[in-house]
Amino acid sequence: MKNNAILKKITIANNLKHFEIKEIFELGGFEFSSSQIKAFMAGSQNKNYEKLSDEQFEAFLNGFILYSRGPVDEPTLLPRTIESFIIGLVESGNTGAIEEIRCLIEDVNDEIGTADE
């Protein structure tokens, strides 16, 4: 499977928008215009198609890790994938799942409090 196809599958599976893909590439060390991002996402028969190199794809994957979990030096930062998931639960009105998450957070806070004593 080619890099472009994998990129497209990752973005669809994670419901990423073009501005998010652009941000992910920037986190990986590459800056692309919106038209370049669209060229990577275009089918190979499209006249605007642009092949994604291994180096560019590696940068995307590295950027995606940072985008998903946050920088290593900020471990208290809520990973964006979790944040997006929780926002999706709120928007869909899934109060049962939101309540379960709240209970889990309370349990963790209790454990942290107990460990500090």
SEMAR-546654 format. One record per residue (C-alpha): residue in three letters; y, x, z. Coordinates in steps of 0.5 Angstrom, whole numbers, plus 500, padded with zeros to 3 digits. Example, Ala and Ser with C-alpha at 12.3 -4.5 7.8 and 13.67 -1.06 7.14 Angstrom:
2
Ala491525516/Ser498527514/
END
This chain:
117
Met500500500/Lys507503498/Asn512504503/Asn517498500/Ala511493501/Ile510495508/Leu517495510/Lys518488507/Lys512486511/Ile514489518/Thr521486517/Ile518479515/Ala513479521/Asn519481526/Asn524476523/Leu529482521/Lys535480518/His539485513/Phe544487518/Glu538489523/Ile534493518/Lys541497516/Glu542498524/Ile534500524/Phe535505519/Glu542508522/Leu538509529/Gly533513525/Gly538517522/Phe540514515/Glu546510513/Phe545505507/Ser549500504/Ser547492504/Ser545493497/Gln541499498/Ile537495503/Lys536489498/Ala534494493/Phe528497498/Met526489499/Ala526487492/Gly520487488/Ser518493484/Gln519489477/Asn526487479/Lys531492476/Asn535493482/Tyr528496486/Glu529502489/Lys523506492/Leu523508499/Ser521515500/Asp516517506/Glu522521509/Gln526514509/Phe520510511/Glu519515517/Ala526514519/Phe526506519/Leu519507523/Asn523511528/Gly529507528/Phe525501529/Ile522504536/Leu529505538/Tyr531498536/Ser525495539/Arg524499546/Gly531502547/Pro533509548/Val528513552/Asp534515557/Glu536508558/Pro529505561/Thr533499565/Leu535496558/Leu531490556/Pro527491549/Arg530487544/Thr523484542/Ile523482548/Glu530479549/Ser529476542/Phe522473544/Ile526470550/Ile532467546/Gly527464542/Leu523460548/Val530458550/Glu532455543/Ser526452542/Gly526449549/Asn520452552/Thr521451559/Gly514452562/Ala514459559/Ile521461561/Glu519458568/Glu513463568/Ile517469566/Arg522467572/Cys516467576/Leu513474574/Ile520477575/Glu521475582/Asp514477583/Val516484580/Asn522484584/Asp518483591/Glu513488589/Ile519493588/Gly522491595/Thr516492598/Ala515499595/Asp522501597/Glu520500605/
END
